[in-house]
């Protein structure tokens, strides 16, 4: 074994994951999560251990979180060109998904990396979840329209967090404002929807176009029952971002309902994203810029394919490509028809 002194410090954590039989989707997802430096720090320092003691020892969520934390520790303890066998983590997931709608995650068959990301985050969230006392408060009588909207939005967020407080929510969850406007009386009603990933279609000539077609898309609704004019009319549904998380996942809608894959190349060159154009005008959080930190790629077609990951090292700032257990340096991230999931990190704004 090489002496640790011989290792390049910038190669620490540049570690692949062995394919355990059609587990490339899992490996790609786990590497994508590792691109989130604050998330790594949280999991590795283990501030949640006291909370986990309140859960039953056989709690599935607790077991998966501890298995994930062990795997993450192994990955960040080794150096390139080493790789890790994720057998312990996969074994716990396999036991947890038996008899559920996620049972395929326990089988040596191809799966979807986006669905796996949602599953893993949900399991860890449930392990960390706590409740916060909350009760709704009325809008102040002298509030301006903007203040009223911000009050309603905060109430919507607080209501969700009151039963779903966790580090997963803090780092990965945002909120949309959905506005329904009656075409007859023009009255608008608002609903607040939380998310941990934004799925975007392959339409338009820039990545901003792809995001806009999902976030700011206007949909007509027939037969809308309006409380304002007590009738059924046509209405429009419009969505705007209200708040974004420190780590933002964008998933490209590559796969159609019929299973076919959209092979449109991603119109993106790696520049920082200014997302203020997608926010509701009343939001206080609209001045936000995001930097690309990782990519999950799906190569091939809907019939058969393979997942890899691109990863910006949180310390050296170098890009690496992970193909299961192997890792290769990249001069820059690659953008193509294979790009499936992106993770961006919010850049702190000065002033």
C-alpha angles and dihedrals in degrees: 000000000000119000112255088236089066093059121098106243091222089060094062108119093015090125131142130219121235116241106242094191118310091346097127089110089058094045092050092050094049091050090049091054089050089062087071102087097189090051091051091051092050094049096043096049090048102213088164098069095099090051092050089057087068090061125080113267090239094050107136092214092051093049093049093049092051091046090050091048091050091051092048090051090053092050095051094043095059133068137224127306093028124102135201132225107229092200096125094053093043091050092055092047091048091055092045096053098049110124094008133105086260094059092121089069086070094052130079092248134112116275139177117269094211092055089047092052091052090048096049093047091048093051093049091044091054090051092052099035120127133169129241123204110250140162128181119259127206123251109262110259094234096045119135118232090261093048090048092053092048090049092052091047093050090049090053092050094044091051091055095044092047089077099021109049112150143126088256090061092044094051104033112022129092135168136237129204112221113199122197114192123190112228091212104052099010092231113154128209125192135215127184120221125187122211140178097200136023115223112210130193125235096248129121138029099273136041087246088061090053091051093044092053089061104032103037098028115138116219126190117226122202123210095015112177104226119202091198099061098016094233142103113256143147114282137182126232116207128176129206132177113253101176135001129204127241088253115041124196119203117189120194115224093236098150122065125210089260089057098251118136124234106228097192109140113244109255095221134109102190101266121148113272122233104201100181090108091068098052127101106257092239094056118111093206100062099109097082132138124192133203123209113247106164147004134203111207130200114203122197132018138301089274095060136347149149135235127224132166138223117211135187108213108238093221109030093033088220121140121238134185118219121201101178105286097359127080130194130184118247126206088213138345116284122235121198145118088296096068108113111156130022129191119202129189122217113244113224110245119226123230 
